[in-house]
Amino acid sequence: MSMKPLCVKLSVQPSRGLVDEKFTVLVQNLLPGFQLTVHALHQCEDGHSWEAFAHYTTDATGTVNVSQDPSLDGTYSGVEPMGLLWSLRPVPGSKSGLRMRKMNVQTPMVVTISVYQGHQMEGFLDRVSLASVVVERWYMAPGVRRVPITDGKLTATLFLPSGAGPFPGLLDLWGGGGKLVEYRAALLASHGIASMALDYLTPQITKETGKMVDNDYFETAYRVLEQHPQILGSRIAMLGLSFGTSVTLRMAVYSQDVKLSCAVCISGSHVQPIGGSVEQILAYFNRNADKTRFDENNQVIWRDLLLPIPTDPSLKVDMGRLQCPLLLVVGEDDQNWPAHECAMDMKEMMERAGNSHLLTVLSYKNAGHLIEPPFMPFARASTFKTVTNPPTKVMALWGGELVAHSRAQEDAWRKMLVFLRENLYGGMKHGASFSNL
């Protein structure tokens, strides 16, 4: 075993912060020209371990600054301040199809960042590090409150920002996998927006009755936000990803009760039978199941189910009737849904109707379907369980390329927060700090 060349100093600042907050990794007290590996290790709540690593060479002062110095090799290369997070991947020997998602937002994502001598590629757990630091990344800022919702037979969780309020509100809808997914809503609340995560495909009421929810379920969720004493009832948004986009656009255009200040739709479509229930929309998608394709790794490609985009107006939301600002976020390599094609069709519909001034489109080349909050590890494909009865487990191909997709996540999140603040807060700056943590 090599002796430590000097008393290595490793610092990560801030060592505790929000998951979308950048940190600086600094390695000091080494010899000039010293070769080292910076390694990140995270164990998920499901027990699976993820790692990222990069090779560096110290400068004339014996220092490496990950925010400024280029990685020569590893899970990323070049100058990538947050590469140690977004390039995390399952450790060798892990089962295939893993996707990292935070289950308990009341605990932090804990990452151990270590420095090893030499340019190492594997076997990190069998080596002695020169230095290590434990880093915490949180979805809930100090003072954010997590409130389970029981009103109206909803399966939902409301996250209220720190302080007395009142705050603007947001209804957060995930996609076709169902379940109550809280981490995005928690992070939005950490930025000053009261956000409700809503399970609408696998809620308790569906489990009890065997029936899928109807429009009233979403309107009830909206009313809970609208009537909450700490929420500005006149300033409410909806955010949908994938299938959540289908619901968001339908409610924004056709609901008499849901009056949105703005809407954000990520990786989704406006194609659906107008007036159809959630169950009927799913049935419409499944009607084209014969268009399902598989790649050479037997990964499912569903993007063709909605192609070509229908010309029949009864088969897509009338975007010309939209009356609130809309942000569309799409990846041009989305293999799960034809999100880019749908965005272009929506833009054309709105231009014809004269309301395209309400539309902002963020389209990212070589980004895939799962456009998440920034620095989330990239999953080009992962295991996916359908909400059909009985459920089917497949390996879904989401698309995208590691670096481009990670850049898209960071850029889209930043611009989405600006969009939400402009339309919900009227330009006032709100957020949260970890200075008191």
Legacy VTK file of the C-alpha trace (Angstrom):
# vtk DataFile Version 3.0
C-alpha trace
ASCII
DATASET POLYDATA
POINTS 437 float
0.000 0.000 0.000
1.319 3.444 -0.912
2.035 5.877 1.874
0.009 9.043 1.975
2.166 11.664 0.208
0.928 14.466 2.491
-1.934 15.151 4.875
-4.604 15.405 2.180
-7.319 17.989 2.727
-10.699 17.327 1.061
-13.503 19.874 1.388
-16.989 19.999 -0.107
-18.894 23.276 0.209
-21.686 23.412 1.036
-21.608 19.924 2.512
-25.324 20.233 3.261
-27.791 21.785 0.817
-30.643 21.256 -1.590
-30.259 18.646 -4.330
-30.385 21.336 -7.015
-27.657 23.386 -5.324
-24.142 23.127 -6.714
-21.207 22.293 -4.478
-17.456 22.832 -4.783
-15.055 19.918 -4.276
-11.519 20.974 -3.383
-8.536 18.632 -2.868
-5.435 20.246 -1.334
-2.048 19.493 0.253
-0.851 17.111 -2.445
2.317 17.192 -4.524
2.246 18.979 -7.890
1.360 16.653 -10.767
-0.121 14.065 -8.408
-2.612 11.688 -10.053
-5.788 11.061 -8.087
-9.344 9.790 -8.414
-12.328 11.582 -6.870
-15.091 9.076 -6.120
-18.741 9.500 -5.075
-20.751 6.687 -3.463
-24.437 6.678 -2.601
-26.621 3.917 -1.205
-30.293 4.259 -2.126
-33.139 3.457 0.224
-33.717 0.261 -1.785
-30.248 -0.937 -0.802
-28.616 -0.506 -4.217
-25.330 1.387 -4.395
-24.387 3.957 -7.012
-20.989 5.444 -7.803
-19.306 8.067 -9.951
-15.604 8.820 -10.300
-13.212 11.054 -12.206
-9.448 11.253 -12.766
-7.539 14.438 -12.035
-3.947 15.643 -11.847
-3.027 18.313 -9.303
-1.742 21.717 -10.407
1.517 23.399 -9.409
0.144 24.070 -5.922
-0.886 20.430 -5.386
-4.574 21.290 -5.706
-7.586 19.998 -7.643
-10.766 22.085 -7.886
-13.483 19.895 -9.417
-15.477 23.010 -10.398
-12.620 24.343 -12.520
-10.289 21.486 -13.442
-10.971 18.919 -16.178
-11.565 15.267 -15.465
-9.265 13.194 -17.675
-11.434 10.066 -17.544
-14.040 8.279 -15.448
-17.830 8.391 -15.482
-17.478 11.896 -16.951
-14.687 13.949 -18.500
-13.927 17.637 -18.861
-14.879 20.414 -16.460
-18.085 19.251 -14.802
-18.748 20.833 -11.382
-21.621 18.411 -10.600
-20.478 15.361 -12.570
-20.044 13.427 -9.337
-23.844 13.475 -8.959
-25.332 13.340 -12.443
-22.968 10.604 -13.641
-23.753 8.308 -10.701
-24.401 4.771 -11.977
-25.101 1.417 -10.315
-21.925 -0.190 -8.982
-20.582 -3.150 -10.983
-22.617 -6.294 -10.405
-25.913 -4.473 -9.784
-29.087 -5.735 -11.413
-30.111 -4.058 -14.654
-32.867 -1.499 -15.039
-32.259 0.519 -11.879
-33.463 4.105 -11.593
-32.591 6.369 -8.678
-35.610 7.999 -7.036
-35.888 9.453 -3.516
-38.600 7.701 -1.542
-38.440 9.431 1.842
-37.996 13.171 1.300
-37.702 13.766 5.037
-34.213 12.278 4.998
-31.293 13.520 2.884
-29.554 11.886 -0.020
-26.210 10.976 1.572
-23.138 10.857 -0.678
-19.628 9.929 0.433
-16.989 11.728 -1.620
-13.493 10.253 -1.374
-10.043 10.781 -2.870
-7.874 7.837 -3.962
-4.275 7.785 -5.095
-3.754 7.128 -8.805
-6.237 6.909 -11.652
-8.477 4.072 -10.505
-11.365 2.539 -12.473
-12.744 -0.076 -10.079
-12.437 -1.802 -6.739
-12.858 1.376 -4.713
-14.325 -0.378 -1.691
-11.189 -2.527 -1.461
-8.880 0.481 -1.385
-7.963 2.889 1.398
-8.922 6.451 0.557
-6.658 9.427 1.183
-9.625 11.426 2.521
-13.424 11.252 2.652
-16.289 13.672 3.262
-19.987 12.899 3.771
-22.341 15.199 1.877
-26.092 15.669 2.424
-28.442 16.786 -0.340
-32.000 17.544 0.714
-35.315 17.886 -1.109
-36.905 19.654 1.860
-35.347 22.940 2.958
-35.482 23.849 6.660
-39.006 24.811 7.662
-40.754 23.099 4.744
-43.732 21.142 6.081
-44.951 17.817 4.738
-48.751 17.474 5.144
-50.513 14.223 4.110
-53.882 15.073 2.514
-56.969 13.081 3.467
-59.652 15.439 2.109
-61.893 14.265 -0.700
-60.502 10.731 -0.756
-57.307 12.046 -2.306
-54.010 10.198 -2.126
-51.761 13.223 -1.941
-49.105 15.068 0.039
-48.891 18.851 0.354
-45.547 20.551 0.923
-45.754 24.033 2.416
-42.780 26.407 2.233
-41.181 27.831 5.340
-43.004 30.826 6.770
-46.578 31.963 7.232
-47.465 32.523 3.597
-49.730 32.784 1.799
-47.913 31.042 -1.048
-48.833 30.264 -4.635
-49.850 26.641 -5.163
-48.988 23.895 -7.622
-50.509 20.505 -8.403
-47.747 18.026 -9.310
-48.628 15.040 -11.514
-46.159 12.293 -12.420
-46.592 9.772 -15.207
-47.912 6.363 -16.098
-46.152 4.449 -13.337
-48.567 5.706 -10.700
-47.701 5.848 -6.976
-47.308 8.919 -4.814
-44.021 10.546 -5.876
-43.078 13.401 -3.562
-39.541 14.568 -4.255
-40.264 17.144 -6.971
-43.093 18.731 -4.963
-40.852 18.880 -1.886
-38.126 20.626 -3.872
-40.591 23.121 -5.359
-41.815 23.952 -1.857
-38.188 24.558 -0.924
-38.278 27.273 -3.595
-41.374 28.975 -2.193
-44.234 27.237 -4.037
-46.748 25.189 -2.029
-46.855 21.965 -4.015
-49.160 18.965 -3.834
-47.937 15.605 -5.120
-50.979 13.655 -6.323
-51.347 9.928 -7.008
-54.085 9.619 -9.609
-53.415 6.234 -11.241
-52.941 4.062 -8.133
-54.678 6.035 -5.343
-56.359 4.401 -2.383
-59.820 5.047 -3.806
-58.943 3.100 -6.972
-57.565 0.242 -4.906
-60.805 0.147 -2.904
-63.286 0.475 -5.774
-61.330 -0.940 -8.708
-62.340 2.166 -10.690
-59.993 4.778 -12.094
-60.526 8.399 -11.033
-62.450 10.949 -13.114
-62.152 14.701 -13.596
-63.712 15.364 -10.193
-60.636 13.855 -8.518
-58.356 16.509 -10.053
-60.838 19.295 -9.407
-61.037 18.206 -5.770
-57.231 18.387 -5.513
-57.335 21.854 -7.063
-59.979 22.985 -4.564
-57.901 21.727 -1.623
-55.092 23.990 -2.818
-57.441 26.870 -3.643
-59.119 26.832 -0.221
-56.031 26.233 1.916
-55.501 29.198 4.284
-51.790 29.411 3.464
-52.220 29.267 -0.317
-53.104 32.067 -2.716
-56.204 30.592 -4.336
-55.884 32.866 -7.357
-52.316 31.734 -8.104
-52.220 28.015 -8.798
-50.258 26.080 -11.429
-50.220 22.509 -12.670
-47.098 20.529 -13.519
-47.357 17.268 -15.433
-44.747 14.798 -16.631
-45.513 12.218 -19.336
-49.096 10.995 -18.756
-49.451 13.801 -16.220
-49.194 16.178 -19.180
-52.314 14.628 -20.727
-54.283 15.413 -17.569
-52.751 18.862 -17.104
-53.590 20.047 -20.613
-57.113 18.659 -20.445
-57.843 20.362 -17.125
-56.233 23.631 -18.236
-58.350 23.836 -21.400
-61.680 22.208 -20.525
-62.290 22.334 -16.758
-64.831 24.919 -15.597
-63.468 24.808 -12.052
-59.705 24.711 -12.570
-58.428 28.234 -13.280
-54.672 28.018 -13.676
-52.191 30.875 -13.538
-49.832 28.774 -15.662
-48.953 25.183 -16.561
-45.739 23.230 -17.126
-45.735 20.044 -19.189
-42.676 17.798 -19.444
-42.263 15.013 -22.007
-45.957 14.675 -22.767
-48.693 14.947 -25.365
-51.985 16.658 -26.130
-53.226 13.623 -28.079
-56.239 12.034 -26.365
-59.950 11.471 -27.038
-61.637 14.702 -25.993
-64.057 14.206 -23.134
-62.513 10.860 -22.304
-61.831 9.700 -18.774
-58.355 8.706 -17.542
-59.318 5.114 -18.255
-60.461 5.982 -21.787
-57.281 7.918 -22.493
-55.209 4.915 -21.451
-57.415 2.682 -23.578
-56.833 4.968 -26.560
-53.074 4.686 -26.106
-53.290 0.916 -25.725
-55.398 0.623 -28.864
-52.222 1.269 -30.820
-50.195 -1.288 -28.866
-49.269 -3.008 -32.120
-47.008 -0.025 -32.832
-44.831 -0.958 -29.858
-41.230 -1.559 -30.897
-38.248 -3.173 -29.179
-34.589 -2.276 -29.595
-31.708 -4.746 -29.836
-31.682 -5.068 -26.037
-35.397 -5.909 -25.939
-36.188 -2.513 -24.417
-39.689 -1.197 -25.090
-40.157 1.830 -27.358
-43.646 3.336 -27.076
-43.190 6.628 -28.947
-44.949 5.369 -32.091
-48.247 4.752 -30.291
-49.306 8.358 -30.931
-47.726 8.760 -34.359
-48.582 10.168 -36.740
-50.092 13.035 -34.740
-53.846 12.925 -35.516
-55.427 15.616 -37.669
-58.874 14.763 -36.258
-59.622 17.582 -33.743
-61.649 15.181 -31.588
-58.427 13.310 -30.801
-56.384 16.103 -29.281
-56.791 18.920 -26.792
-57.880 22.145 -28.491
-54.779 24.163 -27.622
-56.292 27.223 -29.276
-58.599 27.530 -26.258
-55.769 27.669 -23.719
-55.860 30.893 -21.724
-52.869 30.586 -19.374
-49.095 30.627 -19.998
-47.724 27.177 -20.875
-44.160 25.884 -20.683
-43.402 22.725 -22.681
-40.183 20.841 -21.903
-39.237 18.078 -24.347
-36.291 15.890 -25.236
-35.703 15.365 -28.943
-34.448 11.809 -28.328
-37.501 10.809 -26.254
-38.060 7.131 -27.122
-41.048 6.729 -24.812
-43.360 9.437 -26.144
-43.343 11.665 -29.258
-43.049 14.737 -27.046
-41.129 16.870 -29.528
-43.555 16.166 -32.375
-46.474 16.911 -30.065
-44.902 20.185 -28.948
-44.507 21.293 -32.555
-48.149 20.423 -33.279
-49.315 22.304 -30.186
-47.264 25.315 -31.272
-48.867 25.221 -34.720
-52.368 24.933 -33.219
-51.742 27.922 -30.954
-50.244 30.000 -33.763
-53.373 29.386 -35.859
-55.602 30.376 -32.947
-53.601 33.483 -32.100
-52.613 32.486 -28.563
-49.038 31.353 -29.227
-47.806 34.285 -27.101
-48.763 32.092 -24.127
-46.407 29.291 -25.213
-42.758 28.689 -24.342
-41.053 25.553 -25.693
-37.770 24.212 -24.328
-36.573 21.509 -26.714
-33.331 19.668 -25.988
-31.316 17.724 -28.527
-30.146 14.282 -27.326
-32.280 14.514 -24.169
-34.668 11.680 -23.366
-38.023 11.245 -21.641
-37.144 11.403 -17.938
-36.324 15.091 -17.551
-35.955 15.326 -13.779
-34.668 17.971 -11.330
-30.983 18.786 -11.901
-28.099 16.438 -11.101
-30.404 13.400 -10.946
-28.532 10.376 -12.378
-29.400 9.595 -15.982
-31.358 6.445 -16.848
-31.540 5.742 -20.579
-33.669 2.699 -19.781
-35.134 1.271 -16.591
-37.622 -1.241 -15.278
-41.205 0.005 -15.533
-44.382 -1.531 -14.147
-47.591 -0.669 -16.010
-50.823 0.219 -14.197
-52.771 -2.285 -16.278
-54.579 -5.182 -14.619
-52.605 -7.326 -14.161
-49.508 -5.081 -14.095
-46.747 -5.859 -16.560
-43.074 -5.259 -15.851
-40.979 -4.199 -18.850
-37.637 -2.569 -19.568
-38.635 0.829 -20.949
-36.315 2.788 -23.224
-36.511 6.451 -22.247
-33.838 7.745 -24.605
-31.263 10.464 -24.226
-27.497 10.709 -23.928
-25.741 11.136 -20.573
-24.140 14.569 -20.884
-26.799 16.215 -23.069
-29.619 14.898 -20.903
-27.921 16.085 -17.719
-27.404 19.538 -19.239
-31.091 19.599 -20.225
-32.227 18.755 -16.693
-30.200 21.584 -15.208
-31.249 24.149 -17.814
-34.935 23.170 -17.822
-35.202 23.261 -14.026
-33.652 26.718 -13.813
-35.933 28.085 -16.544
-38.979 26.340 -15.075
-38.422 28.027 -11.707
-38.145 31.389 -13.460
-41.344 30.678 -15.418
-43.242 29.680 -12.267
-42.013 32.668 -10.281
-42.916 35.091 -13.049
-46.438 33.702 -13.390
-47.146 32.896 -9.740
-45.186 35.549 -7.864
-45.165 38.282 -10.472
-41.373 38.443 -10.481
-40.823 38.460 -6.722
-37.867 36.337 -5.722
-38.622 33.547 -3.295
-36.524 30.639 -2.144
-34.972 28.935 0.842
-31.571 28.898 2.436
-29.699 26.237 4.336
-27.851 28.771 6.453
-29.781 27.732 9.553
-29.469 23.965 9.055
LINES 1 438
437 0 1 2 3 4 5 6 7 8 9 10 11 12 13 14 15 16 17 18 19 20 21 22 23 24 25 26 27 28 29 30 31 32 33 34 35 36 37 38 39 40 41 42 43 44 45 46 47 48 49 50 51 52 53 54 55 56 57 58 59 60 61 62 63 64 65 66 67 68 69 70 71 72 73 74 75 76 77 78 79 80 81 82 83 84 85 86 87 88 89 90 91 92 93 94 95 96 97 98 99 100 101 102 103 104 105 106 107 108 109 110 111 112 113 114 115 116 117 118 119 120 121 122 123 124 125 126 127 128 129 130 131 132 133 134 135 136 137 138 139 140 141 142 143 144 145 146 147 148 149 150 151 152 153 154 155 156 157 158 159 160 161 162 163 164 165 166 167 168 169 170 171 172 173 174 175 176 177 178 179 180 181 182 183 184 185 186 187 188 189 190 191 192 193 194 195 196 197 198 199 200 201 202 203 204 205 206 207 208 209 210 211 212 213 214 215 216 217 218 219 220 221 222 223 224 225 226 227 228 229 230 231 232 233 234 235 236 237 238 239 240 241 242 243 244 245 246 247 248 249 250 251 252 253 254 255 256 257 258 259 260 261 262 263 264 265 266 267 268 269 270 271 272 273 274 275 276 277 278 279 280 281 282 283 284 285 286 287 288 289 290 291 292 293 294 295 296 297 298 299 300 301 302 303 304 305 306 307 308 309 310 311 312 313 314 315 316 317 318 319 320 321 322 323 324 325 326 327 328 329 330 331 332 333 334 335 336 337 338 339 340 341 342 343 344 345 346 347 348 349 350 351 352 353 354 355 356 357 358 359 360 361 362 363 364 365 366 367 368 369 370 371 372 373 374 375 376 377 378 379 380 381 382 383 384 385 386 387 388 389 390 391 392 393 394 395 396 397 398 399 400 401 402 403 404 405 406 407 408 409 410 411 412 413 414 415 416 417 418 419 420 421 422 423 424 425 426 427 428 429 430 431 432 433 434 435 436
